[in-house]
Amino acid sequence: MKKQDFIKAIAAKANLSQDAASRVVASMIDVVTDELKKDGEVNITGFGAFKVSHRSARNGVNPRTGAKITIPAMKSPVFRAGKTLKEAIR
């Protein structure tokens, strides 16, 4: 399912116009992104949690040249499914 399909499904299920559903989806994405930028966490009970994972710096090898490189520390977004979502999928 692509973003536009998701918006159409939200509009149909919530009895909203596609424009209103599009604004809701965009707002949700903005709120989650802003909170994760602040190293925060967004928990949606029954659905899951959006968190930030901190990866420490590590050594690696360039597969092309075989040269050793240092991979810098970074942050990456993580989603952990909630119990209700896991059970619904099983």
C-alpha positions as a Python dict, from the first residue, in 0.01 Angstrom:
ca = {
    (1, 'M'): (0, 0, 0),
    (2, 'K'): (139, 336, -101),
    (3, 'K'): (79, 669, 71),
    (4, 'Q'): (-207, 771, -160),
    (5, 'D'): (-378, 435, -110),
    (6, 'F'): (-336, 477, 264),
    (7, 'I'): (-493, 824, 250),
    (8, 'K'): (-789, 691, 47),
    (9, 'A'): (-842, 411, 298),
    (10, 'I'): (-830, 654, 594),
    (11, 'A'): (-1076, 886, 418),
    (12, 'A'): (-1319, 603, 352),
    (13, 'K'): (-1294, 451, 700),
    (14, 'A'): (-1323, 786, 887),
    (15, 'N'): (-1581, 932, 647),
    (16, 'L'): (-1351, 1226, 562),
    (17, 'S'): (-1258, 1391, 236),
    (18, 'Q'): (-930, 1279, 85),
    (19, 'D'): (-792, 1630, 139),
    (20, 'A'): (-873, 1617, 511),
    (21, 'A'): (-730, 1266, 544),
    (22, 'S'): (-416, 1381, 362),
    (23, 'R'): (-370, 1665, 611),
    (24, 'V'): (-420, 1424, 903),
    (25, 'V'): (-159, 1180, 768),
    (26, 'A'): (89, 1461, 695),
    (27, 'S'): (36, 1603, 1044),
    (28, 'M'): (92, 1263, 1204),
    (29, 'I'): (416, 1216, 1012),
    (30, 'D'): (531, 1567, 1110),
    (31, 'V'): (455, 1511, 1480),
    (32, 'V'): (638, 1176, 1489),
    (33, 'T'): (936, 1322, 1298),
    (34, 'D'): (961, 1628, 1525),
    (35, 'E'): (948, 1414, 1839),
    (36, 'L'): (1215, 1174, 1711),
    (37, 'K'): (1440, 1468, 1616),
    (38, 'K'): (1431, 1565, 1986),
    (39, 'D'): (1531, 1206, 2081),
    (40, 'G'): (1178, 1156, 2207),
    (41, 'E'): (945, 863, 2175),
    (42, 'V'): (591, 827, 2041),
    (43, 'N'): (381, 547, 2192),
    (44, 'I'): (47, 462, 2036),
    (45, 'T'): (-124, 214, 2268),
    (46, 'G'): (-228, -99, 2085),
    (47, 'F'): (-29, -8, 1776),
    (48, 'G'): (336, 40, 1866),
    (49, 'A'): (616, 277, 1951),
    (50, 'F'): (845, 496, 1744),
    (51, 'K'): (1187, 540, 1904),
    (52, 'V'): (1539, 652, 1817),
    (53, 'S'): (1816, 393, 1816),
    (54, 'H'): (2169, 516, 1887),
    (55, 'R'): (2442, 326, 1705),
    (56, 'S'): (2794, 371, 1829),
    (57, 'A'): (3093, 425, 1600),
    (58, 'R'): (3254, 107, 1474),
    (59, 'N'): (3525, -16, 1244),
    (60, 'G'): (3445, -158, 903),
    (61, 'V'): (3608, -265, 580),
    (62, 'N'): (3552, -116, 235),
    (63, 'P'): (3453, -423, 31),
    (64, 'R'): (3598, -279, -290),
    (65, 'T'): (3944, -186, -166),
    (66, 'G'): (3975, -383, 154),
    (67, 'A'): (4075, -62, 335),
    (68, 'K'): (3974, -28, 698),
    (69, 'I'): (3732, 258, 766),
    (70, 'T'): (3562, 404, 1069),
    (71, 'I'): (3183, 412, 1049),
    (72, 'P'): (3063, 714, 1248),
    (73, 'A'): (2804, 701, 1526),
    (74, 'M'): (2450, 765, 1406),
    (75, 'K'): (2088, 771, 1509),
    (76, 'S'): (1816, 579, 1326),
    (77, 'P'): (1439, 556, 1370),
    (78, 'V'): (1292, 231, 1498),
    (79, 'F'): (933, 107, 1515),
    (80, 'R'): (835, -163, 1761),
    (81, 'A'): (495, -319, 1709),
    (82, 'G'): (260, -331, 2008),
    (83, 'K'): (102, -644, 2149),
    (84, 'T'): (-242, -578, 1996),
    (85, 'L'): (-95, -528, 1647),
    (86, 'K'): (119, -841, 1677),
    (87, 'E'): (-180, -1050, 1785),
    (88, 'A'): (-398, -911, 1505),
    (89, 'I'): (-141, -1015, 1245),
    (90, 'R'): (-90, -1365, 1386),
}
